Amino acid sequence: MKKLHPASVAVRSLSRSLNTGFVFFLIGVVVSPGGNGMDLLSILGLVVVGILTGIVYEFAYYQRFRYELTADTFDVTSGVLSRRTRELPLGRIQNVDIRQNVVNRLLGIAAVHIETAGGGETEVSLRYVSEAEARRLRRQLRQGARTDVEAEDEDSLAETESTGESPAAAADDEALLFEITSRELAILSVFTIDPGASVLGGIALSFASGFDPATLIPTGRVEGLPGPATGVFALAWGLFLFVLAAWVISATLTFTRYYGFRLTRAGDELYYERGLLQRYSGTIPLEKVQALTISEAIPFRWFGYAALSVETAGYAPGQSGSRGTESAIPLADTDRVAALARAIEPFGPIDLESPPQRARERYMVRYLLVVAALVAGAYVAARYTPLERWYVAAILVAVVPVAAHLKWTNRGFRVGDRYFLSRTGVWRRTTKVVPHYRVQAVLHEATIFQRRRHLASVTADTASSASFFGRAATAHDVDADRGLEVQAAIEEQLQERLRIRKHQQPADRWGQDTREPTDDTSMVDDDEA
Amino acid sequence: MERLTPRVRIVWLVLAVVRAAILGGLLIGGAIALSRIEIADAAPVPLVPSAAGLAVVLAIVRIAIAWRRYGVWRFELRDDDLYIRRGVFTRTKTVVPFVRVQHVDSRRSPLERTVGLATVVVYTAGSRSSDVAIPGLTPARAEALQESLRRLAIESEGEDAV
């Protein structure tokens, strides 16, 4: 059984002490004698107690934490107050991630996170082990997972164990798939809107202004503007500053996040690393890929760029830091993204079947109703406020056909021999590629409005954790009968794929090392190859 | 295509009535509270009666939906999959291949027990709404269904779903 890196006591204590110290600071403020929170000495005392508690706890945690990599499981014994012993079968491991922040990098330690499909959060977090140990774990966990699946004897594992720290053997067959260029990084940083940045921007602004928004308004400095700083002008200026701050922060965050992004491929898994200050790296086992998503958001689409997400069942939804579909190419040439996606899953050309034209009529009606509601809202507003000319809102009607058409053209689907493809989204066009053998269930849904037009939506559900965000592979508004055909076809292909895989399994799995991902195309019929 | 036991309508109707009563209580209570406090002008419409009317309409809609739901519900154990058709407004046809069945539960709420019914829940590893519940089964049928699903899931012995 192994222990964590000794430095982890210090690092963990530091972050723990900040927390407990702060909690005890609050307690001190609340309970300090006199109730006015001014008794500095007792507050300080409590803070010290909090920090010491944190340090003691972390030391006990370090003492209690043991892990071991056996031939087919990864065992972890941990817990200070309540003890916990876990055994992870190596074949069940989905992703292995390594994270390092600045402090970790200075100390040469790293956090290792191991994801499995079950449960809502990361299954095992090793915080922290030495960098070399992290690399060794990552390699051997994945290798163990492979040998476990292959039901091979333990020779290969023992072998790598003996060669231990020399990464040469593993690095040999590593092929660089993608490396972000500075141009791509610049475009990505400039146009990405980080949702957290607006909050940070707001906080930064309030600090900069000394919590008095009035100081930010350049009264007297702007000579050319008529009159004094009116309320509207002040508001606009404040808004402008806020947007600027949020944008700068967002760009900086994105830049540091994706700086030095590299995607390599070793054997049957992908390996990515990225980050300027905080280093992230991780593995994506190709045999566990649930779905691929190519997304082309609007500013990037204009530049001819796209992003790729590789979805596994490992990441929990909404999990902080990992962002569900971390395992992705943040931005690259559309052609390049398509090529990379095909290298992972050879899904052939994306020639999609459009939804019937009555789907477009449906969108027309929908948008017309929205415009009608807006006009009605404007009318009500005009009645009770000095606003006039409420009917101006009706101009929006001109946009309706365009919007409906765009929505219609951006939707499509295809049922191939091995893959189900679906595309939707005007602003952020996402194309999902789902291998048939990953499908869990097929849903054919028709709302009351869809049934009026004999339309339906067909969803191929997978175990991908990203579909929790409602981005499952759905063919929207297809003809209801065609939808039934699609549903039947997906299911049929799933059974067919499973049969083929069962036959191929022995040969396929034993020849793992030489196997190319496109090998599977041998099973593909002519129209896809 | 197999239909549910007609008694399931009792369960759904009772649930609909209870839920409608709770919602109606909230609506009418809110209306009473609003009419008690002095707003600038007296409300232009009689608040309490209109709230009561709304509550009654909603209750009727709920009950109608609960009644209609029985007519729509169908399920079938086919060769390779479980096929389910349901939904009053959104008509959903779900196909769950037996290979993908992770485990099968049978459960009985107090209400179901008094009527003598059971629900079978089929779980998959899928993330969206592909875990399906088949309500309105007699306990014997539920047990048989659970057993055959279990058997079919084992027979089809798929490889790892994830």
HADDOCK unambig.tbl for C-alpha pairs under 7 A between the chains (distance, minus, plus):
assign (segid A and resid 117 and name CA) (segid B and resid 162 and name CA) 6.96 0.50 0.50
assign (segid A and resid 288 and name CA) (segid B and resid 162 and name CA) 6.31 0.50 0.50
assign (segid A and resid 313 and name CA) (segid B and resid 162 and name CA) 6.50 0.50 0.50
assign (segid A and resid 438 and name CA) (segid B and resid 161 and name CA) 6.85 0.50 0.50
assign (segid A and resid 440 and name CA) (segid B and resid 96 and name CA) 6.87 0.50 0.50
assign (segid A and resid 440 and name CA) (segid B and resid 100 and name CA) 5.69 0.50 0.50
assign (segid A and resid 440 and name CA) (segid B and resid 124 and name CA) 6.62 0.50 0.50
assign (segid A and resid 440 and name CA) (segid B and resid 125 and name CA) 6.71 0.50 0.50
assign (segid A and resid 440 and name CA) (segid B and resid 126 and name CA) 5.32 0.50 0.50
assign (segid A and resid 441 and name CA) (segid B and resid 95 and name CA) 5.59 0.50 0.50
assign (segid A and resid 441 and name CA) (segid B and resid 96 and name CA) 4.67 0.50 0.50
assign (segid A and resid 441 and name CA) (segid B and resid 97 and name CA) 6.63 0.50 0.50
assign (segid A and resid 441 and name CA) (segid B and resid 130 and name CA) 6.05 0.50 0.50
assign (segid A and resid 442 and name CA) (segid B and resid 94 and name CA) 5.78 0.50 0.50
assign (segid A and resid 442 and name CA) (segid B and resid 95 and name CA) 5.08 0.50 0.50
assign (segid A and resid 442 and name CA) (segid B and resid 96 and name CA) 6.70 0.50 0.50
assign (segid A and resid 443 and name CA) (segid B and resid 92 and name CA) 6.66 0.50 0.50
assign (segid A and resid 443 and name CA) (segid B and resid 93 and name CA) 5.72 0.50 0.50
assign (segid A and resid 443 and name CA) (segid B and resid 94 and name CA) 4.47 0.50 0.50
assign (segid A and resid 443 and name CA) (segid B and resid 95 and name CA) 6.33 0.50 0.50
assign (segid A and resid 444 and name CA) (segid B and resid 92 and name CA) 5.49 0.50 0.50
assign (segid A and resid 444 and name CA) (segid B and resid 93 and name CA) 4.83 0.50 0.50
assign (segid A and resid 444 and name CA) (segid B and resid 94 and name CA) 6.20 0.50 0.50
assign (segid A and resid 445 and name CA) (segid B and resid 90 and name CA) 6.42 0.50 0.50
assign (segid A and resid 445 and name CA) (segid B and resid 91 and name CA) 5.52 0.50 0.50
assign (segid A and resid 445 and name CA) (segid B and resid 92 and name CA) 4.29 0.50 0.50
assign (segid A and resid 445 and name CA) (segid B and resid 93 and name CA) 6.26 0.50 0.50
assign (segid A and resid 446 and name CA) (segid B and resid 90 and name CA) 5.28 0.50 0.50
assign (segid A and resid 446 and name CA) (segid B and resid 91 and name CA) 5.02 0.50 0.50
assign (segid A and resid 446 and name CA) (segid B and resid 92 and name CA) 6.41 0.50 0.50
assign (segid A and resid 447 and name CA) (segid B and resid 89 and name CA) 5.82 0.50 0.50
assign (segid A and resid 447 and name CA) (segid B and resid 90 and name CA) 3.90 0.50 0.50
assign (segid A and resid 447 and name CA) (segid B and resid 91 and name CA) 6.12 0.50 0.50
assign (segid A and resid 448 and name CA) (segid B and resid 89 and name CA) 5.14 0.50 0.50
assign (segid A and resid 448 and name CA) (segid B and resid 90 and name CA) 5.81 0.50 0.50
assign (segid A and resid 461 and name CA) (segid B and resid 126 and name CA) 5.86 0.50 0.50
assign (segid A and resid 461 and name CA) (segid B and resid 127 and name CA) 6.91 0.50 0.50
assign (segid A and resid 461 and name CA) (segid B and resid 128 and name CA) 6.42 0.50 0.50
assign (segid A and resid 462 and name CA) (segid B and resid 126 and name CA) 4.94 0.50 0.50
assign (segid A and resid 462 and name CA) (segid B and resid 127 and name CA) 6.49 0.50 0.50
assign (segid A and resid 463 and name CA) (segid B and resid 125 and name CA) 5.40 0.50 0.50
assign (segid A and resid 463 and name CA) (segid B and resid 126 and name CA) 4.17 0.50 0.50
assign (segid A and resid 463 and name CA) (segid B and resid 127 and name CA) 5.33 0.50 0.50
assign (segid A and resid 463 and name CA) (segid B and resid 162 and name CA) 6.79 0.50 0.50
assign (segid A and resid 464 and name CA) (segid B and resid 127 and name CA) 6.78 0.50 0.50
assign (segid A and resid 465 and name CA) (segid B and resid 127 and name CA) 6.68 0.50 0.50
assign (segid A and resid 467 and name CA) (segid B and resid 127 and name CA) 6.43 0.50 0.50
assign (segid A and resid 467 and name CA) (segid B and resid 128 and name CA) 6.83 0.50 0.50
assign (segid A and resid 468 and name CA) (segid B and resid 127 and name CA) 6.16 0.50 0.50
assign (segid A and resid 468 and name CA) (segid B and resid 128 and name CA) 6.53 0.50 0.50
assign (segid A and resid 498 and name CA) (segid B and resid 158 and name CA) 6.99 0.50 0.50
